[in-house]
Amino acid sequence: MTPVWDIDPHPEATDREGPGNFREHDIHPFAEGMTPPSWTLVAGEIQGWADVVCELGRKLEAKDDIGHPLPEELAKIHNSFERIHPFIDGNGRTGRLVLNLILVRLGYPPIIVFKRQRESYLTALRRADAGDCGALGELIARAMEDNLNRFIVPNVAGPARLVPLAALVDEEFSIHALRQAAQRGRLNAVQGPGWRVEIFPQVGRCVPGVSAQTQQAAESQLRRRLPKRAVGSLSRVLNWRQRHSAESRPVRCGADSFSL
């Protein structure tokens, strides 16, 4: 924030309200109705918020029941920070960075909120303001899964992600049909000394044309390579998403992240 602030500081900021300092102004109510606390309460509110985060870490470390699915608890924490609005500017960016710090400290993958998710993200925050953290939890869970699939799994899975095309042959799919599907791009396959098919275009999903036994064997190899925390987080995120899939709509992601 400092380079940006040096060029274009907030017009209402005092010398004591630069990057890293709490605001000393009250924030006008937002159009949606949320009113941040008075600036005199910010330090105490942030301390209380930090205590809640630390308590969540202790419960997870002790494997205690946290009372809600983890993504919803993370959504509640993120929304609480945004409701405090501790800085005069940059609260959205800071809140998302702090959320990622919490995720990494807890052993989970960081998340990215993309530009095309802006409206979905803001709508989910407004619903969380009213006490419903489900939509924001869903967005966080999807982002965690996406980053697992996009960055973490490919870097640790290695050859466990690939099986010979012949391993997929069964009564329904002949080797000829599978080879044609690979050549036409209908299977996520690569050609080397013979075709090999990628089992994990999305981890934890059923892959058409792949027998359950074959996929389970490949998943078992992958999970042996993943850190225990990553396997646990992957399972929890996928299980939570499966329970909520009937209530949620797909979130389309763009190429660029955005700032508030």
Disulfide bonds with the S-S distance in Angstrom:
none
